[in-house]
Amino acid sequence: MLKKRSFSLARHRTSVALEAEFWSALEAIAAERGQSLAGLVASVDAAREPGQNLASLLRMLVLRVCRA
């Protein structure tokens, strides 16, 4: 089941829907980096190319961190 969270990114509100396990992993990654969850999501958003899906990029971040 997907859980939606809303963020202000680049001066606009957006919501992202991810599974609860991904939100938990992202919170842990943010804490390890000394960031808030919103800060982590904003940094991923700022680095994405036009047309890239934010939810997919967040899932890929979790995968990359787990593999490292």
C-alpha atoms as one frame of an Amber mdcrd trajectory, in Angstrom:
protein
   0.000   0.000   0.000   1.308   3.434  -0.922   1.654   6.252   1.577   1.617
   9.827   0.285   3.741  12.607   1.731   3.709  16.242   0.651   6.755  18.469
   0.241   7.546  21.984  -0.904  10.081  21.580  -3.683  11.460  24.458  -5.719
   8.653  26.719  -4.519   5.830  24.322  -5.351   3.938  21.709  -3.371   4.108
  18.159  -4.570   3.183  14.817  -3.127   5.080  11.576  -3.477   3.549   8.137
  -2.999   5.835   5.325  -1.828   5.499   2.144   0.163   5.990   2.573   3.932
   9.223   0.563   3.805  10.752   3.042   1.363   9.772   5.979   3.577  11.434
   4.251   6.539  14.595   3.632   4.524  14.664   7.225   3.276  14.266   8.538
   6.833  17.243   6.394   7.891  19.338   7.622   4.954  18.467  11.235   5.740
  19.399  10.744   9.403  22.741   9.167   8.417  23.461  12.197   6.255  22.364
  14.677   8.905  19.433  15.827   6.774  15.730  16.029   7.261  13.556  13.821
   5.072  12.352  16.963   3.296  15.954  18.018   2.690  16.838  14.637   1.222
  13.811  14.662  -1.072  14.609  18.243  -2.125  18.183  17.284  -3.012  16.981
  14.372  -5.152  14.410  16.641  -6.799  17.013  19.319  -7.549  19.309  16.790
  -9.259  16.699  15.091 -11.440  16.487  15.531 -15.175  13.260  16.712 -16.820
  10.855  13.833 -17.202  12.385  11.704 -14.451   9.896  10.452 -11.888  10.694
  11.586  -8.342   9.212   8.494  -6.683  11.319   6.236  -8.913  14.466   8.208
  -8.138  13.800   7.919  -4.413  13.371   4.153  -4.727  16.628   3.966  -6.707
  18.420   5.941  -3.978  17.310   3.376  -1.401  18.490   0.563  -3.667  21.902
   2.192  -4.229  22.411   2.758  -0.513  21.395  -0.814   0.323  23.812  -2.185
  -2.245  26.718  -0.060  -0.989
